[in-house]
Amino acid sequence: MTTSHSLKAVAPPATPLTAALTTRLASLLPSSSSNSRDSLRTSVLPSLLTAIAATSTALRAAQHVSLAGSSNSFGDDQLNVDVLAEEAIRLCLAQCPSVVTASSEEDPVEKPVQHTGLPFQVVEAEQDRTHGEVYTVAFDPLDGSSIIAPNWTVGTIFSLWDGTSALGASPREKQIGAVLGVYGPRTTAVVALRFPGEERGVCFEVGLSDSSEAGKGQEWDLIRSSVAYAPPPFKTRYFAPANLRSTNTHAAYAKLVSHYMAENYTLRYCGGLVPDVVHALVKGHGVYLSPVTETSKAKLRRLYELFPLALVVECCGGRAVDPVSGEDILGEKGVEGCDERGGVVCGTAEEVEYAREVLCGQD
């Protein structure tokens, strides 16, 4: 992968957390619990948020969006901003001793994290202190890079797994966290956590403030301590239909879109997976659809997009299903390779169930 770009190969300083956010993390991940997640609270999640802040800074400095002259392992052409985001995140992960394995959509091979700049004794001491608490991170550094040139909102997706590999692992049991970073007029992030044995999990939203004028610099603050879809009745109903052209050949999808139009749903679709899904979380209602047809093959990668997206949705009380089988995205079956793909219907549980019945021929 080509890494010719303007970022210096030095990890950015940690982005501070406000007292409100620190308190929220402590309430969710108490150090006194029998299954302590000290490293997750004090190192891993702060490192992921620092990576989002660093990516945001890099994107705002990249005024010219262009091809980087390289492609990833999937054959996708890389933009210079893809490469910027990839390195910003890798540099931050290298500062986190508990993250031992990482892979990304731009470099889709699980590899040990090289903790550059950290003495071996520091890494070993941290892992000893947390009793072997180690994680694997799978990430999409810049989801929606095809719409970044017109300055539309894009995002970063993190999937956090217990252990030294995400491959072959049950996403329901081993994927314990997901973070959606959103780069728009503001930089925000939605964080979801669910541990083995929990039915729903928790989700909260944070925002990156810039107090440079006051001499404080950037910091992450708590926006919403709990994020959830609203219960019915719904004042306004939203739908976000990806690949709308496939309604020409997919009768069930055409029927579904016609239903939304006839029932006066509000169309909200920008072409970016992260902002489209987060829109529904902000409004409290919505359904996002990315169907799979004979002429439109599955394109969303399970490890880097579908699994973390589904965890966020489920932790907010929603549902995420496969549009072909109708099964929940987060079942026991994991992935054996990094390029396994699928479609998705996700959002408000009642809306997802209706869409599932139509698309799978059960209505």
Salt bridges, closest charged atoms under 4 A:
ASP38 OD1 - ARG41 NH1 3.12
ASP38 OD2 - ARG129 NH1 3.79
ASP76 OD2 - ARG301 NH2 3.36
GLU86 OE2 - ARG90 NE 2.82
GLU87 OE2 - HIS5 NE2 3.34
GLU105 OE2 - ARG301 NH1 2.95
ASP107 OD2 - ARG90 NH2 3.75
ASP107 OD2 - LYS111 NZ 3.19
GLU126 OE2 - ARG129 NH2 3.05
ASP162 OD1 - ARG37 NH1 2.70
GLU205 OE1 - ARG224 NE 2.86
GLU314 OE1 - ARG172 NH2 3.11
GLU314 OE1 - ARG194 NH1 2.85
ASP322 OD2 - ARG302 NH2 3.68
ASP328 OD1 - ARG319 NE 2.87
ASP339 OD1 - ARG301 NE 3.08
ASP339 OD1 - ARG341 NE 2.96
GLU351 OE2 - HIS285 NE2 2.96
GLU353 OE1 - ARG319 NH1 2.71
GLU353 OE2 - ARG356 NH2 2.84
ASP363 OD2 - LYS255 NZ 2.47
